[in-house]
């Protein structure tokens, strides 16, 4: 019988990879894991309690906030605040971000967290997988002082960790600290995330393309041509490919990470800058996919190289198996 390795044990074992952290990063990752268990519990019983539906407010993008959105946001911020390792949280649900540096034990905190507390929350009411995406940076300003833009507007290559939690038929936490990608599945019987997918690698190619084809008429010509390429019959390249689009970025990325594929959310005539947010969607997912051997680009530049100009900046995204991403880029030239 193989031994079980929990997320906590795994993080402690890997602590030597971060001598500068002195345990803070490990504790921060454990705090996120604790909040994920709480959100998992609520997601799984959402149909039984009054937690579905609209909260009655809109977030900074004018999108209707779901009750579970707000709940997840509160749980992650609470866990980060009580843990004391995070000085600033940039969340999809807050226009200005949440400063924790002046609150009690967080005054000496060294880390910035960018988070999408509940990605794909509109799918909750139809029992489709949703997720949480997070990104972690070391602050650049002096500890104990006011957090500055330089601290939270960092390029994706400066992330020290990133991950996602997918709440599906099982709940998984997948994360990287820049030394590969590992996945942990929640065992509800013991209340622990257990290592289930060590050293995850995305296949170099695949047969799945994930894009909202309902926006086809608004896509750039190169994207339209790629979609047609995917639909053509060609035995040499195993086409046609399979179209799979869930509408939860985490769920689409997770499937493609395991099976191979490409996720595309391009700019459109209606959204020329793209729709996905750089800081707490594209950067962390790009970091994970690149660490797993894949590729992430806007169509013109590597996502992780972008210098952010604002907290809620939007960018196009083409992320997945290297050969499939390269094929999309061929059509965009």
Secondary structure as GFF3:
##gff-version 3
##sequence-region A 1 333
A	DSSP	alpha_helix	7	13	.	.	.	ID=ss1
A	DSSP	three_ten_helix	14	18	.	.	.	ID=ss2
A	DSSP	alpha_helix	24	44	.	.	.	ID=ss3
A	DSSP	three_ten_helix	46	48	.	.	.	ID=ss4
A	DSSP	beta_strand	54	58	.	.	.	ID=ss5
A	DSSP	beta_strand	64	66	.	.	.	ID=ss6
A	DSSP	alpha_helix	67	83	.	.	.	ID=ss7
A	DSSP	beta_strand	86	91	.	.	.	ID=ss8
A	DSSP	beta_strand	98	99	.	.	.	ID=ss9
A	DSSP	three_ten_helix	104	108	.	.	.	ID=ss10
A	DSSP	beta_strand	111	119	.	.	.	ID=ss11
A	DSSP	three_ten_helix	121	126	.	.	.	ID=ss12
A	DSSP	beta_strand	130	138	.	.	.	ID=ss13
A	DSSP	alpha_helix	149	152	.	.	.	ID=ss14
A	DSSP	three_ten_helix	156	158	.	.	.	ID=ss15
A	DSSP	beta_strand	161	167	.	.	.	ID=ss16
A	DSSP	beta_strand	171	176	.	.	.	ID=ss17
A	DSSP	beta_strand	181	187	.	.	.	ID=ss18
A	DSSP	beta_strand	192	197	.	.	.	ID=ss19
A	DSSP	beta_strand	208	210	.	.	.	ID=ss20
A	DSSP	three_ten_helix	213	218	.	.	.	ID=ss21
A	DSSP	alpha_helix	221	231	.	.	.	ID=ss22
A	DSSP	three_ten_helix	235	237	.	.	.	ID=ss23
A	DSSP	beta_strand	242	243	.	.	.	ID=ss24
A	DSSP	alpha_helix	249	259	.	.	.	ID=ss25
A	DSSP	beta_strand	262	265	.	.	.	ID=ss26
A	DSSP	beta_strand	276	277	.	.	.	ID=ss27
A	DSSP	pi_helix	278	282	.	.	.	ID=ss28
A	DSSP	alpha_helix	283	291	.	.	.	ID=ss29
A	DSSP	beta_strand	295	297	.	.	.	ID=ss30
A	DSSP	three_ten_helix	303	305	.	.	.	ID=ss31
A	DSSP	beta_strand	314	315	.	.	.	ID=ss32
A	DSSP	beta_strand	317	320	.	.	.	ID=ss33
A	DSSP	alpha_helix	322	332	.	.	.	ID=ss34
###
